[in-house]
Structure formats: C-alpha cells, structure tokens
C-alpha cells in the first residue's frame, strides 16, 4: 500500500489534540488570542472553503506578507494542506521587491499584515486582503465542514519560497508535499519534539515556512507562541511567561538574547528556563564564543544545523551526544561549531572543487519558471549548495565559506568564517564581517568590518594584533574598519555583497 504524503496529514493529526492550546498569538487589535488544535483545524477548513468560494482554484498561488502571527500558521495549512500553493514573502523587502515576487509567482491573492499595507502600495489589480480582523473575517473564520477534497498528490507543489536575495533577484524554490512532509518528520525527530514542548516562534515564518517546524509541532501537539519582532528582553520575558522549552533562531538573535541575559542577571534574576531550553541555530555559523556563552550563561542546550531554502531547509544537525559529556566547554563549543551529520535520509559529499553537495527527499523540485537555474542547481542529481566545506573522519560537516566568499590572496585560500571567528573572540567585537578587497600585488587582501560594543573600544592595530596572535599571518586582516552596524537579511545573514560592492566597483588604488 502506498498512501500519498501530504500536509493534510499534519493538520488532520493536529485536530485530534482537541481543545489543547495550539497557538498563542501576540496581543493586538487583530490578534486571534489562543487557538486550540481543533480550532486550528476548523480555521484551516474555513480558509480553504473561502478560497474556493472566491475562485482561487487548486494549484493556484496565495501570497502572504506578514510578520509571525497565528494567521500565518493557519495559512500554512489553510492554503497548502488543501491543494493550493502558499507563497510566503519577506515582509522587510521593499514594495518593488514584493511586487516582483507576487507577479513572478503568479499569485492570485495577497494576504497583507496591517503594519505593512501602507508601505506596500498598489499591486496592479491583484486582489489583496488586509489581515485586520475585519476584511479577512471570512477567510479566517472557523468551519465545521471540510472543504471540497482534492486528490492528494505528494508531488504537487505546496509552497514557493523565495530565496533571501543576498546576491540578486530572488528565485522561487518549489517545495512539494512529499518534500515538506519528510523534512518535518525527520527534523522533528532529531530535535525530540513532543506534546510537552512549548515553542517560541522567533524564526521568521516567511523563511522556508519557519524552517518547517510548524508542521511537526502541530501534528505532535506542541504549543506555538508567536513572536512578531526580535527583542532580546521580550524573548526572555515570553520564555518565562509561557514556559518555553524550544526555539530556533539565527546567531544574531542569540546575540540579542545573550545581551538581554546580562541585563537580567545584573538585576539579580536567573535566566528563564535554565537547564530546560533547547535552541536550534543555523543560517550562519555561530562563533565558538557564542556557543560557550549559551551553555554557560543561559544554561540552554544549543543545537547547530545547516541547510538552504532549496533543501526545506535543514539537512545536517549537530546535537551533543554522550561522548561530549566529559569535554570542557571550549571543546564542546569547538565540536558544536561544525554543522554536523546528515539528517536521516540525507547524503552529503564534498566535490573536487570543495563545494558541498546534497542529495535527499528534502531537496527542491525546481526553481519556479527558471529551468536553467534548476539544471545548474541539480546538475548530476545532486543539489549544488554553493558552500565550501569539509567532512572530518566522523563525517561531521564544516562549512568553510560560501564559494564566492573565499578570499584568495597571493594564491592562498582564506576562509572568511575562520577569520571572523577569531575576531569575535576579542572582547570589544560584537559583530564582524570579513571580505576580500582589491590589492595590486596579491589580487585581494583580507578586510574586516567590525561593530564594537559593551562599552569597549579597540583600534585597527589592536584587532590585527589579536588576529596575528592566533592565526597564520597570511590569513589576518590587513585592514579593519569600525561600523555602526552591518547589513543583514531578515534571517540574520550578513549581506557581504553590499559590503564588497564599494571596493570592487572602483579600481584598486
């Protein structure tokens, strides 16, 4: 017997948890408050029935532009689980960028959060629905009747997730029901998700559907607490108030929580959920100093993963096992700084050029309306990640750099990640990006752009000397600039192409 694997399985399983609280929305004029699991299922039914009523057919696209909210979670099921295609859009993009994605995806309807509506402008006649509790009342109402059934097809596209645009025009990543189903089950298994978990949704839901976690959390009966905006103190407050046991966020968000934890302890208060929290991180490699601090200052278990939008996203995971129990904090941090081993059902290898390749059921079906990019990405039957990496004897993956971020100076390959990790160990440095800039003799040379904090200062000479005391001289920065901030995507990735542009757009001098 072969039964199609579709997202409908997750919402049907969620409904079995009945009146238990499924989602805690943030307070506000359009808040849904607390939504039960049965209510989540009924709202997904109501949404699918309303989309059918207004003529949005099976397979057609529905875009959503919103921070994290209960309505977003309902949409994951109300749209995708009932045969339509959800297009989550980064709400921090500008109006032109959002309009491009809406048009490129062929979305029939766009759901818009009230906070974003004013800046979005006109979408050229495409129907928009304001998620304000009034205009969207019918769309998010509960229904006791299932929508018209669709013929379950595990190979049908469930969502189109646009890449974060760290280089050029974003590409639409088609993820099928089978892909999302298998990713959710495997990822939830590795994280140990259970009905007793309370999950704080700090990871943007637009980013690969919140890393795919909302599906498994709903099916397993774990409560999801919505967090609209990143604020370290507010995150700690919500963790304490809601008894949160699990969250997932980029290293930049962890840094904000660590800073808030310092302030909390200065008031004589203990970090909430000390010894009872798991935090999953990825999207960028956390410095070993951050990993140490999470364990020592917060008392939380840090789990490190790796993946791409194109892989649903998580394909490797690094979670400390019993062999780490007797290691020192520094040794544990060094081990956890690697991206880890493959999830079940994933194969990883590094090719002769040093690029990480992946093969699994989690890999995209195609780029939407872009067969050439699809062929390049899946050449030879493997996903070409664009990341450089290495595998050690234990088959633990270490990402050494984005291929385009490797600095080649005088014929030597230099990992910007390695230099960044070194500089982050300086007590004055809170953020750092290392790039290659033109050099007449060596082709390019290492430059560090740093943000200082904690009331501490450091000169260019101080930071270069710090690097030279810990690394081979050829890897060390020859230039250091202090910045007030570094440009990041909404998911915490530093936009190095913006940092490089001023130097490479002009001739070296």
C-alpha positions as CSV (number, residue, x, y, z in Angstrom):
1,X,0.0,0.0,0.0
2,X,1.3,3.5,-0.9
3,X,-0.5,6.5,0.7
4,X,0.5,9.9,-0.6
5,X,2.4,12.1,1.9
6,X,0.7,15.5,2.0
7,X,0.5,18.3,4.5
8,X,-3.1,17.4,5.1
9,X,-1.8,14.6,7.3
10,X,-0.3,17.2,9.8
11,X,-3.5,19.3,10.2
12,X,-5.7,16.2,10.5
13,X,-3.3,14.8,13.2
14,X,-3.3,18.3,14.9
15,X,-7.1,18.2,15.1
16,X,-7.0,15.1,17.3
17,X,-5.5,17.2,20.1
18,X,-8.8,18.9,20.6
19,X,-9.1,21.8,23.0
20,X,-5.4,21.9,23.9
21,X,-3.8,25.2,23.1
22,X,-2.0,25.1,19.7
23,X,-1.1,28.8,19.1
24,X,-0.6,31.8,21.4
25,X,-0.9,34.9,19.3
26,X,0.7,38.2,20.3
27,X,-1.8,40.7,21.8
28,X,-3.1,43.3,19.4
29,X,-6.2,44.6,17.7
30,X,-6.2,41.7,15.1
31,X,-4.9,39.0,17.5
32,X,-6.5,35.6,17.4
33,X,-5.5,35.1,21.0
34,X,-5.3,31.5,22.0
35,X,-6.2,29.0,19.2
36,X,-6.9,25.3,20.1
37,X,-5.8,22.5,17.9
38,X,-9.4,21.7,16.9
39,X,-9.8,25.4,16.2
40,X,-6.7,25.5,14.1
41,X,-8.1,22.6,12.0
42,X,-11.5,24.3,11.7
43,X,-9.9,27.6,10.7
44,X,-7.9,25.8,8.0
45,X,-11.1,24.3,6.7
46,X,-12.8,27.7,6.7
47,X,-9.9,29.3,4.9
48,X,-9.8,26.6,2.2
49,X,-13.6,26.9,1.7
50,X,-13.4,30.7,1.4
51,X,-10.6,30.5,-1.1
52,X,-12.7,28.1,-3.1
53,X,-15.7,30.4,-2.9
54,X,-13.9,33.4,-4.3
55,X,-12.5,31.3,-7.2
56,X,-8.9,30.5,-6.1
57,X,-8.5,27.1,-7.7
58,X,-6.4,24.1,-6.7
59,X,-2.8,24.7,-7.6
60,X,-3.1,28.4,-7.7
61,X,-0.9,30.6,-5.6
62,X,-1.7,32.7,-2.5
63,X,1.0,35.1,-1.2
64,X,1.3,36.2,2.4
65,X,3.3,39.3,3.6
66,X,3.4,39.3,7.3
67,X,5.5,39.0,10.5
68,X,4.9,35.9,12.6
69,X,1.3,35.5,13.7
70,X,-1.4,32.9,14.3
71,X,-2.9,33.9,10.9
72,X,0.4,32.9,9.2
73,X,0.3,29.4,10.8
74,X,-3.4,29.0,9.8
75,X,-2.4,29.9,6.3
76,X,0.3,27.2,6.2
77,X,-2.5,24.7,6.5
78,X,-5.5,26.5,5.1
79,X,-3.7,27.1,1.8
80,X,-1.1,24.3,1.3
81,X,-2.8,21.4,3.1
82,X,-5.9,21.8,0.9
83,X,-4.3,21.8,-2.5
84,X,-3.3,25.4,-3.2
85,X,0.2,26.9,-3.1
86,X,1.4,29.3,-0.4
87,X,4.0,32.0,-1.3
88,X,5.5,33.4,1.9
89,X,7.2,36.8,1.2
90,X,9.8,38.5,3.4
91,X,7.9,41.5,4.8
92,X,11.1,43.5,5.1
93,X,11.5,43.7,1.4
94,X,10.6,47.0,-0.3
95,X,7.4,47.4,-2.3
96,X,9.2,46.9,-5.7
97,X,10.7,43.6,-4.5
98,X,7.5,42.3,-3.1
99,X,5.6,43.2,-6.3
100,X,8.2,41.3,-8.3
101,X,7.7,38.1,-6.3
102,X,3.9,38.5,-6.4
103,X,4.0,38.8,-10.2
104,X,6.7,36.2,-10.8
105,X,4.8,33.6,-8.7
106,X,1.5,34.4,-10.4
107,X,-0.2,34.8,-7.1
108,X,-4.0,35.3,-7.3
109,X,-4.4,36.7,-3.9
110,X,-2.1,38.5,-1.5
111,X,-2.7,38.5,2.3
112,X,-1.1,41.5,4.0
113,X,-0.5,42.4,7.6
114,X,-1.8,45.9,8.5
115,X,1.6,47.1,9.6
116,X,2.9,46.5,6.1
117,X,0.0,47.6,4.0
118,X,0.7,51.3,3.9
119,X,4.3,50.8,2.5
120,X,3.3,48.2,0.0
121,X,1.4,50.3,-2.4
122,X,-0.7,49.1,-5.3
123,X,-0.2,45.6,-6.7
124,X,-1.5,46.3,-10.2
125,X,-5.0,44.9,-9.8
126,X,-4.1,41.7,-7.9
127,X,-6.6,41.1,-5.1
128,X,-5.3,41.9,-1.6
129,X,-6.8,41.0,1.7
130,X,-5.9,43.0,4.8
131,X,-5.4,40.7,7.8
132,X,-7.0,43.1,10.2
133,X,-9.8,41.0,11.7
134,X,-12.4,42.7,9.5
135,X,-11.5,42.4,5.9
136,X,-10.3,38.9,6.5
137,X,-13.1,37.8,8.8
138,X,-14.5,35.2,6.4
139,X,-11.1,34.0,5.4
140,X,-10.0,33.1,9.0
141,X,-13.4,32.0,10.3
142,X,-13.9,28.5,11.6
143,X,-15.9,26.0,9.7
144,X,-17.3,22.7,10.9
145,X,-17.3,21.4,7.3
146,X,-14.3,20.1,5.5
147,X,-13.5,21.8,2.2
148,X,-14.0,20.1,-1.1
149,X,-11.5,17.3,-1.2
150,X,-8.6,17.4,-3.6
151,X,-7.0,14.3,-5.0
152,X,-3.9,14.0,-2.7
153,X,-0.7,14.3,-4.7
154,X,2.6,14.2,-2.8
155,X,4.5,15.5,-5.8
156,X,2.3,18.7,-6.1
157,X,3.9,22.0,-5.1
158,X,2.9,23.0,-1.6
159,X,4.8,26.3,-1.3
160,X,7.1,28.5,-3.3
161,X,9.7,30.0,-1.0
162,X,11.8,32.8,-2.5
163,X,15.5,33.0,-1.7
164,X,16.6,35.8,0.6
165,X,18.1,37.8,-2.2
166,X,21.6,38.1,-0.8
167,X,23.0,38.5,-4.3
168,X,20.5,39.2,-7.0
169,X,16.8,38.6,-7.9
170,X,15.3,36.1,-5.6
171,X,14.4,32.7,-7.1
172,X,11.2,30.8,-6.3
173,X,12.0,27.5,-4.6
174,X,9.3,24.9,-5.3
175,X,8.8,22.6,-2.3
176,X,6.4,19.6,-2.7
177,X,4.1,18.0,-0.2
178,X,6.4,15.0,-0.1
179,X,9.5,17.1,0.5
180,X,7.9,19.1,3.3
181,X,6.3,16.0,4.9
182,X,9.6,14.1,5.1
183,X,11.6,17.1,6.3
184,X,9.1,17.9,9.1
185,X,9.2,14.4,10.4
186,X,12.9,14.0,10.2
187,X,13.7,17.4,11.7
188,X,11.2,17.0,14.5
189,X,12.6,13.6,15.3
190,X,16.2,14.9,15.6
191,X,15.0,17.8,17.8
192,X,13.0,15.5,20.0
193,X,9.7,17.4,19.6
194,X,6.9,16.2,21.9
195,X,3.5,17.2,23.1
196,X,5.1,18.7,26.2
197,X,7.1,21.2,24.2
198,X,6.3,24.9,24.0
199,X,7.9,26.5,21.0
200,X,8.7,30.3,20.7
201,X,8.4,31.2,17.0
202,X,11.2,33.8,16.7
203,X,12.4,32.4,13.3
204,X,10.5,34.2,10.6
205,X,7.7,32.1,9.2
206,X,8.3,33.5,5.8
207,X,11.7,31.9,5.8
208,X,11.2,28.4,4.5
209,X,7.9,28.1,6.5
210,X,9.6,28.8,9.8
211,X,12.3,26.1,9.0
212,X,9.4,23.7,8.5
213,X,8.8,23.3,12.2
214,X,5.2,24.5,12.4
215,X,4.0,21.3,10.6
216,X,5.6,18.8,13.0
217,X,4.8,21.0,16.1
218,X,1.1,21.0,15.2
219,X,1.0,17.3,14.5
220,X,2.8,16.4,17.7
221,X,0.6,18.7,19.8
222,X,3.3,21.2,20.8
223,X,2.2,24.7,21.6
224,X,3.5,27.5,19.4
225,X,4.0,31.0,20.8
226,X,4.2,33.8,18.2
227,X,6.9,36.4,18.4
228,X,6.5,39.3,15.8
229,X,9.6,41.3,16.5
230,X,13.1,40.3,17.6
231,X,13.9,41.9,21.0
232,X,16.2,40.1,23.5
233,X,14.4,41.2,26.7
234,X,11.0,40.4,25.2
235,X,12.1,37.0,24.1
236,X,13.3,36.2,27.6
237,X,10.0,37.5,29.1
238,X,8.0,35.3,26.7
239,X,10.1,32.3,27.5
240,X,9.5,32.8,31.2
241,X,5.8,33.6,30.9
242,X,4.9,30.7,28.6
243,X,7.3,28.1,29.9
244,X,9.1,27.8,26.5
245,X,11.2,24.7,26.0
246,X,12.4,25.1,22.4
247,X,13.1,27.8,19.9
248,X,15.0,28.3,16.7
249,X,16.8,31.4,15.6
250,X,19.8,32.9,13.8
251,X,23.0,33.6,15.7
252,X,22.3,37.4,15.6
253,X,19.1,36.7,17.6
254,X,21.0,34.6,20.0
255,X,23.4,37.5,20.5
256,X,20.5,39.8,21.3
257,X,19.2,37.2,23.9
258,X,22.7,36.9,25.4
259,X,22.9,40.7,25.8
260,X,19.5,40.7,27.5
261,X,20.6,37.8,29.7
262,X,23.5,40.0,31.0
263,X,21.0,42.7,31.9
264,X,18.6,40.2,33.5
265,X,21.4,38.8,35.8
266,X,22.6,42.3,36.6
267,X,19.1,42.7,38.3
268,X,19.7,39.6,40.3
269,X,17.3,37.5,38.2
270,X,18.0,34.0,36.9
271,X,17.8,33.3,33.1
272,X,14.4,31.8,32.5
273,X,14.2,28.0,31.8
274,X,17.8,27.5,32.9
275,X,18.6,23.9,32.1
276,X,15.2,23.3,30.4
277,X,15.6,25.0,27.0
278,X,16.8,23.9,23.6
279,X,17.8,26.4,21.0
280,X,18.4,25.5,17.4
281,X,20.5,27.8,15.3
282,X,21.7,28.0,11.7
283,X,21.7,30.2,8.7
284,X,25.2,31.4,9.6
285,X,27.9,29.8,11.7
286,X,27.8,30.9,15.3
287,X,31.2,31.8,16.8
288,X,32.5,29.4,19.3
289,X,32.3,32.2,21.9
290,X,28.5,32.4,21.3
291,X,28.2,28.6,21.7
292,X,30.1,28.7,25.0
293,X,28.0,31.6,26.3
294,X,24.7,29.9,25.5
295,X,25.7,26.9,27.6
296,X,27.5,28.8,30.5
297,X,25.3,32.0,30.8
298,X,21.9,30.8,29.7
299,X,22.1,27.2,30.7
300,X,20.4,26.2,27.4
301,X,21.3,23.4,25.0
302,X,22.5,24.7,21.7
303,X,21.8,22.6,18.6
304,X,23.5,23.6,15.3
305,X,22.1,22.9,11.9
306,X,22.7,23.7,8.3
307,X,20.7,23.9,5.1
308,X,19.3,26.1,2.4
309,X,15.9,27.3,1.3
310,X,16.5,24.8,-1.5
311,X,16.6,21.9,1.0
312,X,13.5,22.7,3.0
313,X,15.9,23.8,4.7
314,X,17.7,21.6,7.3
315,X,20.0,18.8,6.0
316,X,22.6,18.4,8.8
317,X,22.4,18.7,12.5
318,X,24.9,18.8,15.3
319,X,23.5,17.9,18.8
320,X,25.9,17.0,21.6
321,X,25.7,13.3,22.4
322,X,27.0,11.4,25.4
323,X,30.5,11.5,24.0
324,X,30.5,15.2,24.7
325,X,29.7,14.9,28.4
326,X,33.3,14.9,29.6
327,X,34.6,17.6,27.3
328,X,35.5,21.1,28.5
329,X,33.2,24.0,27.5
330,X,35.8,25.0,24.9
331,X,36.0,21.5,23.5
332,X,32.2,21.2,23.3
333,X,31.9,24.6,21.6
334,X,34.5,23.7,19.1
335,X,32.7,20.4,18.3
336,X,29.3,22.2,18.1
337,X,30.7,24.9,15.7
338,X,30.6,22.3,13.0
339,X,27.3,21.9,11.1
340,X,27.1,18.2,12.0
341,X,25.9,15.0,10.4
342,X,23.2,14.4,7.9
343,X,19.6,14.1,8.9
344,X,18.1,10.7,8.3
345,X,17.6,10.2,4.5
346,X,20.2,12.9,3.5
347,X,23.5,12.3,1.8
348,X,26.3,14.9,1.8
349,X,29.6,14.9,-0.1
350,X,32.2,17.5,-0.9
351,X,33.3,17.5,-4.6
352,X,36.7,18.0,-6.0
353,X,36.2,21.8,-6.0
354,X,35.4,21.8,-2.3
355,X,31.7,22.5,-2.8
356,X,29.1,20.8,-0.6
357,X,26.6,18.7,-2.5
358,X,23.4,17.2,-1.0
359,X,21.0,14.5,-2.1
360,X,17.7,13.8,-0.3
361,X,14.0,13.9,-0.3
362,X,14.2,17.4,1.2
363,X,15.7,19.0,-2.0
364,X,13.6,21.4,-4.1
365,X,11.5,20.2,-7.1
366,X,12.6,23.1,-9.2
367,X,13.0,26.9,-9.3
368,X,9.7,28.4,-10.3
369,X,9.7,29.3,-14.0
370,X,13.5,29.0,-14.2
371,X,14.6,25.8,-15.9
372,X,18.2,27.0,-16.5
373,X,18.8,27.7,-12.8
374,X,17.2,24.4,-11.9
375,X,19.5,22.5,-14.2
376,X,22.6,24.2,-12.7
377,X,21.4,23.6,-9.1
378,X,20.6,19.9,-9.6
379,X,23.4,19.1,-12.1
380,X,24.4,15.4,-11.8
381,X,21.5,14.6,-9.5
382,X,22.9,16.5,-6.5
383,X,22.0,19.9,-5.0
384,X,24.9,22.3,-5.5
385,X,24.8,24.3,-2.4
386,X,27.3,27.0,-3.4
387,X,29.0,26.5,0.0
388,X,32.6,25.3,0.5
389,X,33.1,22.7,3.2
390,X,34.9,19.7,4.5
391,X,34.0,16.4,6.2
392,X,36.0,15.1,9.1
393,X,36.6,11.4,9.9
394,X,33.3,11.3,11.9
395,X,31.5,12.6,8.8
396,X,30.7,15.9,10.5
397,X,30.3,18.8,8.0
398,X,32.2,22.1,8.5
399,X,31.2,24.9,6.2
400,X,34.4,26.8,5.5
401,X,32.7,29.5,3.4
402,X,30.4,30.4,0.6
403,X,32.3,29.7,-2.5
404,X,32.1,33.3,-3.5
405,X,33.3,34.4,-0.1
406,X,36.5,32.5,-0.1
407,X,39.3,35.1,-0.2
408,X,42.3,34.2,-2.5
409,X,45.3,36.3,-1.5
410,X,48.6,35.7,-3.2
411,X,47.4,32.2,-4.3
412,X,46.3,31.2,-0.7
413,X,42.7,30.4,0.0
414,X,41.5,32.1,3.2
415,X,38.2,31.3,4.9
416,X,36.4,34.4,6.0
417,X,34.5,32.4,8.5
418,X,37.7,31.4,10.3
419,X,38.9,35.0,10.5
420,X,35.5,36.2,11.7
421,X,35.5,33.5,14.5
422,X,39.0,34.7,15.6
423,X,38.0,38.4,15.7
424,X,34.7,37.6,17.6
425,X,36.9,36.3,20.5
426,X,38.1,39.9,21.0
427,X,36.0,41.3,24.0
428,X,35.2,44.5,22.2
429,X,33.8,42.9,19.0
430,X,30.1,42.1,18.9
431,X,29.7,41.7,15.1
432,X,32.2,41.1,12.3
433,X,32.2,40.5,8.5
434,X,35.4,39.6,6.7
435,X,35.6,40.3,3.0
436,X,38.3,40.3,0.2
437,X,39.1,43.7,-1.2
438,X,41.3,44.5,-4.2
439,X,45.1,44.6,-3.8
440,X,47.5,45.5,-6.6
441,X,50.1,42.8,-5.7
442,X,48.1,40.0,-4.1
443,X,44.9,40.2,-6.1
444,X,42.9,40.7,-3.0
445,X,43.6,41.1,0.7
446,X,41.6,40.5,3.9
447,X,39.5,43.3,5.3
448,X,37.4,43.1,8.5
449,X,34.4,45.3,9.1
450,X,33.5,45.3,12.8
451,X,30.9,46.6,15.2
452,X,32.2,47.2,18.7
453,X,30.1,47.1,21.9
454,X,29.9,46.5,25.6
455,X,31.4,49.9,26.2
456,X,34.8,48.7,25.0
457,X,37.0,50.1,22.2
458,X,39.7,48.6,20.0
459,X,41.8,50.2,17.3
460,X,42.7,48.7,13.9
461,X,46.1,47.8,15.2
462,X,44.6,46.1,18.3
463,X,42.4,43.9,16.2
464,X,45.1,43.0,13.7
465,X,47.5,42.1,16.5
466,X,44.8,40.0,18.1
467,X,44.4,38.0,14.9
468,X,48.1,37.6,14.4
469,X,48.4,36.2,17.9
470,X,46.1,33.3,17.0
471,X,46.3,32.8,13.2
472,X,48.8,32.4,10.4
473,X,49.8,35.9,9.3
474,X,48.6,35.4,5.7
475,X,45.1,34.9,7.0
476,X,45.0,38.0,9.1
477,X,43.2,41.2,8.1
478,X,45.4,43.9,6.7
479,X,42.6,46.5,7.1
480,X,39.9,46.9,9.7
481,X,37.0,49.4,9.7
482,X,34.6,50.0,12.5
483,X,31.0,50.3,11.5
484,X,27.8,51.2,13.5
485,X,26.0,48.1,12.0
486,X,26.3,45.5,9.3
487,X,23.6,44.9,6.6
488,X,21.7,41.7,7.2
489,X,18.8,39.8,5.6
490,X,15.7,39.3,7.6
491,X,17.1,35.8,8.6
492,X,20.3,37.2,10.0
493,X,22.7,36.6,7.1
494,X,25.2,39.4,6.6
495,X,24.9,40.8,3.1
496,X,28.5,40.6,2.1
497,X,27.8,41.6,-1.5
498,X,26.7,45.0,-0.2
499,X,29.9,45.3,1.8
500,X,32.1,44.3,-1.1
501,X,30.5,46.5,-3.7
502,X,32.1,49.9,-2.9
503,X,35.6,48.3,-3.1
504,X,35.1,46.2,-6.2
505,X,33.1,48.9,-8.1
506,X,36.2,51.1,-8.2
507,X,39.7,50.2,-9.3
508,X,42.2,49.3,-6.6
509,X,44.3,52.2,-5.5
